[in-house]
Amino acid sequence: MKYLHTMVRVRDLDASLRFYRDALGLEVLKQREYPQGRFTLVYLAAPGDADAQVELTYNWDPEDYGSARNFGHLAYAVDDIYAACQRLQEHGVTINRPPRDGHMAFVRSPDQISIELLQKGEPLAPAEPWVSMPNVGSW
C-alpha cells in the first residue's frame, strides 16, 4: 500500500492556486480538465516530495461545501517557520495561529482548509513579531 494524495474541493481554482502554489510554495505536478465531467484536477506537492500530494478538485458548477470543519488539516514541515509565515503574509494570507513557539503555525486556504506548518527539527528561538501576535479566528 502507498499513500497517494489528499483531495480537497475548491470553490475558486485561481484563488486556490495563488494560495497553495504561490503563497504556500507547493509545486503543480499535474493539471487536467475533464469537460465531460465538468471538473478540473490539480495535483500539487512540496518541492522534492512528490509522494505526498494534494489534489485540488474544482467542479465547474457551483456547489456548497460547507465550512470544511469536518476535515482536520494538511501539515507541512518547513525549513524556517518564520520565513514561511512571512512569505504567506506577503501574499495576503492571515496567520491564524502565529508561530510564537518557533515550532507551529496555522493558516487557512481560500476554502477554509486548515494548514499546519511545523518547523523541521528543533523549534526556532522565539522572535518578534511572532511572539506578540494574537491568534486570529479558528484553525
N, C-alpha and C positions, 0 to 999 in steps of 0.2 A: 504494500500500500504506500502511496506517495501523496502528500499534500499538494493540491493544485492551485487553488485560489479561494478568495472570499469574494462573493458577489454583493454589491450594493446597488440599489436602484437610485438613479439620479434624475432630478427634475429638469435641470439645465446643464446640458453637456459642456457648453463653453465655460460656464462658471465653475463646474466641477474640474475641468482640465486646468483652469487657472489655479485652482486650489491644489489638487493632487500633483500636477506636473510642475507648475511654475513656482508656487509658494512652498509646498512640502518637499519638492525635489525628486519625485518619482519619475521614472522614465517610461514612456509609452513603448510597449513591446509589440503590440498588435492592435489594429483598429479595423473593424469590419462592419459594414452596413448590411442589413437584411431587409430589403424592401418588401419582400413577400410577408414577412412577419411584422414590419413597421417598427424595427428597433435597431439600435447600434450597440455594439460591444467594444469596449476599450480595455485592454489588459495593461496594467502598469506594475512596476516593481521598483524597489530601491536599487540604486546603481550597484551592479555586481551581485545582486541577489535575485535572479530571475526565478528561483524556486519558490519564492513567497510572493504570489501575485494578488493584486486586487483587480477584480473585474467590475467595471462600471457598466451598468445596463441602462441605456437611455431608450425608453419607449416613446415613440414619436407622438402618440396620442396621450393627452393629459390624463393623469391618474393621481388620486390622493393616497400617499404612502403613510400618512400619519406622522407622528413626532419622532419616530425612529428610536424611541427609548427601549423597545424590545430587543434591539441589537446592542450588545455591550460596547466594544470599541476595537479599533485596529491599533496595534502597538508597533513602534519602530524604535530601534536603538540608534542613537546619533552620536557622532564623534564629539560634538561640542553643543550641549543643550542650549547654552546662551546664544550662540551664533545661529542655531536653528530657529529659536524663538524670535530673534532679531529679524531674520530673513522673513519669517511668517508675518511679523508686524509690518515690515516694509511693503508687503503685498496686501495690506489691509485686513489681515486675519486677527481676530481678537484672541488673546491668550486667556482662556477661561480659568485655568489653574496655572499660574506662573511657576517657574522652577526655583522657588525660594530656597529649596534644599540642595540645589545644584544637581538634582537627580531626576526629577519627574515634572512633566508639564502636560496639560491637556488643551486641545483646541477642537473646533468643530468644522466640518466641511460645510459647503453651502446647503447641503441636505440634512444638516444636523447630525451627521455621523461623528461620533466621538473618536478622536485620535489621541493616543497616549504616546508621548515622546519620553524615552528613557536614556539617560547618559550611559554610554558604554563604559564599562569598568567602574572605577570608584567615582562617587559624586564629586563635582567640582566644588571649590570653596564658595560659600555663599557670597553673592555680589549684587550690587545695585545695578540697575533699578529693580531687579527681580525680587530682592528680599522685601522691599516695601510695597510691592504691587499686591492689590487685593484680588481675591477670586471674583470672577465675573460670570454670572449666570450659572448654568449647570454643565456638567461634563459627563 
